[in-house]
Amino acid sequence: MITENMDLKEIRKVLGLELFLRRRQKGMSLFHMAHHIKIDRRVLDRAETGKPVPIYTLMRIISHYGKKVRIELVE
């Protein structure tokens, strides 16, 4: 995901939508996915709707889908 010229709120929304779509592709409900990842259902809902959640929680969700996040500082 290219985040150039996006503010933090937009980044969270795009990431949340991606997490939501991945969960739906797996055919899992919010409750079942949260239980599988071992996080509260409300926290997963917050992540999927682009609301603030701790970065370690995002990393846990993302790694569950077999993905990684790369953050790069640029000029």
Contacts in CASP RR format, 6 or more apart in sequence:
PFRMAT RR
TARGET T0000
AUTHOR 0000-0000-0000
METHOD contacts of the structure
MODEL  1
MITENMDLKEIRKVLGLELFLRRRQKGMSLFHMAHHIKIDRRVLDRAETG
KPVPIYTLMRIISHYGKKVRIELVE
1 14 0 8 1.000
1 15 0 8 1.000
1 18 0 8 1.000
3 10 0 8 1.000
3 11 0 8 1.000
3 14 0 8 1.000
6 14 0 8 1.000
9 50 0 8 1.000
12 50 0 8 1.000
12 51 0 8 1.000
12 52 0 8 1.000
13 50 0 8 1.000
15 47 0 8 1.000
15 50 0 8 1.000
15 58 0 8 1.000
16 47 0 8 1.000
16 48 0 8 1.000
16 49 0 8 1.000
16 50 0 8 1.000
17 48 0 8 1.000
19 47 0 8 1.000
19 48 0 8 1.000
19 61 0 8 1.000
19 62 0 8 1.000
19 65 0 8 1.000
20 48 0 8 1.000
20 49 0 8 1.000
22 65 0 8 1.000
23 30 0 8 1.000
23 33 0 8 1.000
23 48 0 8 1.000
26 33 0 8 1.000
28 36 0 8 1.000
30 41 0 8 1.000
30 44 0 8 1.000
30 45 0 8 1.000
30 48 0 8 1.000
31 41 0 8 1.000
33 44 0 8 1.000
34 40 0 8 1.000
34 41 0 8 1.000
34 43 0 8 1.000
34 44 0 8 1.000
35 41 0 8 1.000
36 64 0 8 1.000
37 44 0 8 1.000
37 60 0 8 1.000
37 61 0 8 1.000
37 64 0 8 1.000
39 57 0 8 1.000
39 60 0 8 1.000
39 61 0 8 1.000
43 53 0 8 1.000
43 57 0 8 1.000
44 61 0 8 1.000
46 52 0 8 1.000
46 53 0 8 1.000
47 53 0 8 1.000
47 57 0 8 1.000
47 58 0 8 1.000
47 61 0 8 1.000
58 69 0 8 1.000
59 69 0 8 1.000
62 68 0 8 1.000
62 69 0 8 1.000
END
